Amino acid sequence: MNSYSNSLSVERAQPWLGTLVSIRIEGLPVPQAHRAIDAAFKEIAVVHRRMSFHDADSDVGQLNRNRTRRPVTVHPYTFEVLQWAMRLSSFSNGCFDISVAAELVDWQLLPRPAGAEHVPRGSWRDIELLPDCQVVFHRPLWIDLGGIAKGFAVDRATERLRACGALHTVVNAGGDIRVQGKSAAMIRLGAESSTHAMPVLELADGSVAGSSSQRQWRCDAGLPCSPHVDGIQRSPAPTDRFVCVVAKQCVVADALTKVVMAQGQDSVRTLRQFGASAHLYASPGVWRHLEPDERGAETE
């Protein structure tokens, strides 16, 4: 998804988190804007280095190779993401589950962690968060924070920009976007449309995250597999959907795209728990708007 604005602004982009991250500021003097953007990219760099599945020295890498099952001390940001992940797993009854890394390795969508011998079969329920940012796995498992860390990084960058005095900002990490300020940004949705119409979303002071399996799936034993996994069934989510979730915080929007991708309109109850809504596009070109009412029912 891409964001657009007609206002004069300072904007820069850097490669982080496996994508191109752009940061735009409006309303600050240029030198101050650049200093704020520098500070925001430093926040994103911490998330990138601490939560990478591919880096054996990251917090995730250390947790995944911890054969002794002793507590591992992680960075406070990693601990906060794990707290969010556990909360989302609980409210979605395990549909969102960071331990599906094992399935993604099985399907060759993630590399086998260095030194791993057997594919573990633990779940989010086997993760315990202890005081002082310590984490312990009670059964062997592998975690992947790729379904939530980008949204967290966007939130951290936005908070750093605000601390630097920026009141009107847009942070975009490959379709995970947070807009700060009352001025609306037009967000182009990345759904593959059968028409020439371009779906867009107007967003002010909130977050949106988009996710699609249409270009990211591969076949395993003749079955389509994607990076989006139903943690309850431990099976691939449908590969013909585009989902975007609107929420206050990008960490929530990012994670909930995986729940909506897997459960479709049955995800309404989980959306309601986080005050979120969703737009679901499925072949052959049907859009559904999922916005829970006070009882958790779907409204059109």
C-alpha positions as CSV (number, residue, x, y, z in Angstrom):
1,M,0.0,0.0,0.0
2,N,1.2,3.5,-0.7
3,S,0.3,6.8,1.0
4,Y,-0.1,10.2,-0.8
5,S,-0.5,13.8,0.3
6,N,-0.5,17.1,-1.5
7,S,1.3,18.9,1.4
8,L,4.9,20.0,1.3
9,S,6.9,17.6,3.4
10,V,10.2,16.0,4.2
11,E,10.4,12.3,3.3
12,R,13.1,9.6,3.3
13,A,13.2,5.9,2.9
14,Q,15.6,3.1,4.0
15,P,15.6,-0.7,3.7
16,W,14.6,-2.4,6.9
17,L,12.5,-5.3,8.1
18,G,12.7,-7.0,4.7
19,T,11.0,-4.0,2.9
20,L,11.5,-0.4,2.2
21,V,10.4,1.9,5.1
22,S,9.5,5.4,4.3
23,I,9.0,8.2,6.8
24,R,7.3,11.5,6.0
25,I,7.0,14.6,8.2
26,E,5.0,17.8,7.6
27,G,5.1,21.0,9.5
28,L,8.7,21.0,10.9
29,P,11.7,23.0,9.8
30,V,13.8,20.8,7.5
31,P,16.8,20.3,9.8
32,Q,14.6,19.4,12.7
33,A,12.6,17.0,10.4
34,H,15.7,15.2,9.4
35,R,16.9,14.8,13.0
36,A,13.5,13.3,13.9
37,I,13.6,10.9,10.9
38,D,17.1,9.8,12.0
39,A,15.8,9.1,15.4
40,A,12.8,7.1,14.1
41,F,15.0,5.0,11.8
42,K,17.2,4.1,14.9
43,E,14.1,2.7,16.6
44,I,13.3,0.6,13.5
45,A,16.9,-0.6,13.4
46,V,16.5,-2.0,16.9
47,V,13.4,-3.9,16.0
48,H,15.1,-5.3,12.8
49,R,18.2,-6.5,14.7
50,R,16.5,-7.9,17.7
51,M,13.5,-9.7,16.1
52,S,14.9,-11.2,12.9
53,F,14.2,-14.9,12.3
54,H,17.2,-15.0,9.9
55,D,19.8,-13.7,12.4
56,A,21.1,-16.3,14.8
57,D,22.3,-13.5,17.1
58,S,18.9,-11.8,17.4
59,D,16.6,-12.3,20.4
60,V,14.5,-14.6,18.2
61,G,17.5,-16.6,17.1
62,Q,18.6,-17.1,20.7
63,L,15.2,-18.2,21.8
64,N,14.8,-20.6,18.9
65,R,18.1,-22.4,19.6
66,N,17.8,-22.5,23.4
67,R,17.9,-26.3,23.9
68,T,18.2,-26.1,27.7
69,R,14.8,-24.4,28.1
70,R,16.3,-21.9,30.5
71,P,15.0,-18.4,30.7
72,V,16.5,-16.0,28.1
73,T,16.7,-12.3,28.7
74,V,15.6,-10.3,25.7
75,H,15.4,-6.6,24.8
76,P,12.5,-4.7,26.2
77,Y,11.1,-4.1,22.7
78,T,11.2,-7.9,22.0
79,F,9.5,-8.5,25.3
80,E,6.7,-6.0,24.5
81,V,6.1,-7.6,21.1
82,L,5.9,-11.0,22.8
83,Q,3.3,-9.5,25.2
84,W,1.3,-8.3,22.3
85,A,1.6,-11.6,20.6
86,M,0.4,-13.5,23.7
87,R,-2.6,-11.2,24.0
88,L,-3.5,-11.6,20.4
89,S,-3.2,-15.4,20.6
90,S,-5.4,-15.5,23.6
91,F,-8.2,-13.3,22.1
92,S,-8.0,-15.2,18.8
93,N,-8.0,-18.6,20.5
94,G,-4.6,-19.3,18.9
95,C,-5.5,-18.3,15.3
96,F,-2.6,-15.8,15.7
97,D,0.4,-17.9,16.9
98,I,4.0,-16.9,16.5
99,S,5.0,-20.6,16.9
100,V,3.8,-21.4,13.3
101,A,7.5,-20.8,12.3
102,A,7.7,-24.6,12.4
103,E,5.2,-24.9,9.7
104,L,6.8,-22.1,7.6
105,V,10.1,-24.0,7.9
106,D,8.3,-27.2,6.8
107,W,6.9,-25.4,3.8
108,Q,10.4,-23.9,3.0
109,L,9.1,-20.4,3.5
110,L,11.6,-19.8,6.3
111,P,15.1,-21.3,6.6
112,R,15.7,-24.0,9.3
113,P,17.3,-22.3,12.3
114,A,21.1,-22.9,12.6
115,G,21.9,-26.0,14.5
116,A,18.3,-27.3,14.6
117,E,17.8,-31.1,14.4
118,H,14.1,-31.7,14.8
119,V,11.1,-29.6,13.9
120,P,9.4,-28.7,17.2
121,R,5.6,-28.8,17.7
122,G,5.0,-26.4,20.7
123,S,2.5,-23.6,20.6
124,W,2.0,-20.1,22.1
125,R,0.7,-21.7,25.2
126,D,4.2,-23.1,25.9
127,I,5.6,-19.6,26.1
128,E,6.0,-17.9,29.5
129,L,6.9,-14.3,30.0
130,L,8.8,-13.7,33.3
131,P,9.9,-10.5,35.1
132,D,12.9,-8.6,33.9
133,C,12.3,-9.3,30.3
134,Q,13.0,-13.0,30.6
135,V,11.3,-15.6,28.4
136,V,11.1,-19.4,28.7
137,F,9.7,-22.0,26.4
138,H,8.2,-25.0,28.2
139,R,8.3,-27.2,25.1
140,P,10.6,-27.0,22.1
141,L,9.3,-24.4,19.6
142,W,10.4,-21.9,17.0
143,I,8.9,-18.4,16.9
144,D,8.7,-16.0,14.0
145,L,7.7,-12.3,14.8
146,G,7.4,-11.4,11.1
147,G,3.6,-11.2,11.4
148,I,3.7,-8.5,14.1
149,A,7.2,-6.8,14.4
150,K,6.8,-4.5,11.4
151,G,3.7,-3.0,13.0
152,F,5.5,-2.5,16.3
153,A,8.4,-0.9,14.5
154,V,6.0,1.6,12.8
155,D,4.5,2.4,16.2
156,R,7.9,2.9,17.8
157,A,9.0,5.2,14.9
158,T,5.8,7.2,15.2
159,E,6.2,7.7,18.9
160,R,9.8,8.8,18.4
161,L,8.7,11.3,15.8
162,R,6.1,12.7,18.2
163,A,8.7,13.0,21.0
164,C,10.8,15.0,18.5
165,G,8.0,17.5,18.0
166,A,6.5,16.1,14.8
167,L,2.7,16.3,14.8
168,H,1.9,15.3,11.2
169,T,3.7,12.1,10.1
170,V,3.3,9.0,7.9
171,V,5.4,5.9,8.5
172,N,5.0,3.2,5.9
173,A,6.8,-0.2,6.3
174,G,5.8,-2.1,3.2
175,G,2.1,-1.6,3.7
176,D,2.0,-1.3,7.5
177,I,1.2,2.3,7.9
178,R,0.5,4.7,10.7
179,V,-0.7,8.3,10.2
180,Q,-0.2,10.7,13.0
181,G,-2.3,13.9,13.0
182,K,-5.7,15.0,11.9
183,S,-4.7,15.6,8.3
184,A,-5.9,12.6,6.3
185,A,-3.6,10.6,4.0
186,M,-4.9,8.6,1.0
187,I,-3.7,5.0,1.3
188,R,-3.7,3.0,-1.9
189,L,-4.6,-0.6,-1.2
190,G,-2.6,-3.4,-2.8
191,A,-5.4,-5.6,-3.8
192,E,-5.2,-7.1,-7.3
193,S,-8.3,-5.7,-9.0
194,S,-10.0,-7.1,-12.1
195,T,-10.9,-3.6,-13.1
196,H,-9.0,-0.4,-13.7
197,A,-10.3,1.1,-10.4
198,M,-7.8,1.7,-7.7
199,P,-9.0,1.0,-4.2
200,V,-8.0,3.7,-1.7
201,L,-8.6,4.3,2.0
202,E,-8.6,7.7,3.7
203,L,-6.9,7.6,7.1
204,A,-6.2,10.1,9.8
205,D,-4.6,9.5,13.2
206,G,-4.6,5.7,13.0
207,S,-3.0,2.7,11.4
208,V,-3.7,0.3,8.6
209,A,-2.0,-2.9,7.6
210,G,-2.4,-4.8,4.4
211,S,-1.6,-8.4,3.7
212,S,-2.0,-10.6,0.6
213,S,-1.1,-14.2,-0.2
214,Q,-1.8,-13.8,-3.9
215,R,1.9,-13.3,-4.7
216,Q,3.6,-15.0,-1.8
217,W,2.5,-18.6,-1.9
218,R,4.2,-21.8,-3.1
219,C,3.2,-25.4,-3.5
220,D,4.1,-28.1,-0.9
221,A,3.1,-31.6,-1.7
222,G,0.8,-30.2,-4.3
223,L,-1.0,-27.9,-1.9
224,P,-0.8,-24.1,-1.9
225,C,1.1,-22.7,1.1
226,S,1.5,-19.1,2.1
227,P,3.2,-17.2,4.9
228,H,-0.2,-16.7,6.5
229,V,-1.1,-19.6,8.8
230,D,-4.2,-20.5,10.8
231,G,-2.6,-21.2,14.1
232,I,-5.6,-23.3,15.3
233,Q,-5.6,-25.6,12.3
234,R,-1.8,-25.3,11.7
235,S,-2.7,-25.0,8.0
236,P,-2.2,-22.3,5.3
237,A,-4.7,-19.5,5.2
238,P,-6.6,-19.1,1.8
239,T,-4.3,-17.8,-0.9
240,D,-7.0,-15.8,-2.8
241,R,-7.5,-13.0,-0.3
242,F,-6.3,-9.4,0.3
243,V,-6.9,-8.1,3.8
244,C,-6.4,-4.7,5.3
245,V,-7.1,-4.0,9.0
246,V,-7.7,-0.5,10.5
247,A,-6.8,0.0,14.1
248,K,-5.3,2.7,16.4
249,Q,-2.0,0.9,16.8
250,C,-0.1,-0.6,13.9
251,V,1.1,-3.6,15.9
252,V,-2.5,-4.6,16.3
253,A,-3.4,-3.9,12.7
254,D,-0.4,-5.9,11.5
255,A,-1.2,-9.0,13.6
256,L,-4.9,-9.0,12.9
257,T,-4.4,-9.2,9.2
258,K,-3.3,-12.8,9.8
259,V,-6.4,-13.5,11.7
260,V,-8.7,-12.0,9.1
261,M,-6.8,-13.8,6.3
262,A,-7.4,-17.1,8.0
263,Q,-10.9,-16.7,9.4
264,G,-12.6,-14.2,7.0
265,Q,-15.8,-12.9,8.4
266,D,-15.5,-15.2,11.4
267,S,-12.7,-12.9,12.7
268,V,-15.2,-10.2,13.7
269,R,-15.2,-11.2,17.4
270,T,-11.4,-10.8,17.6
271,L,-11.5,-7.5,15.7
272,R,-14.0,-6.2,18.3
273,Q,-11.7,-7.0,21.2
274,F,-9.2,-4.5,19.7
275,G,-11.6,-1.9,18.4
276,A,-10.5,-2.7,14.8
277,S,-12.2,-3.1,11.5
278,A,-11.2,-4.8,8.3
279,H,-11.7,-4.8,4.5
280,L,-11.6,-8.3,2.9
281,Y,-11.1,-8.7,-0.8
282,A,-11.5,-12.2,-2.3
283,S,-11.7,-13.6,-5.8
284,P,-13.5,-12.9,-8.0
285,G,-13.5,-9.3,-6.9
286,V,-15.8,-9.2,-3.9
287,W,-15.1,-6.7,-1.1
288,R,-16.5,-7.2,2.4
289,H,-16.3,-4.7,5.2
290,L,-15.9,-6.2,8.7
291,E,-16.8,-3.8,11.4
292,P,-18.1,-5.3,14.6
293,D,-21.1,-3.7,16.3
294,E,-21.4,-3.6,20.1
295,R,-22.4,-7.2,20.3
296,G,-19.5,-8.4,18.1
297,A,-21.7,-9.0,15.0
298,E,-20.7,-8.0,11.5
299,T,-22.0,-4.9,10.0
300,E,-21.9,-4.0,6.3
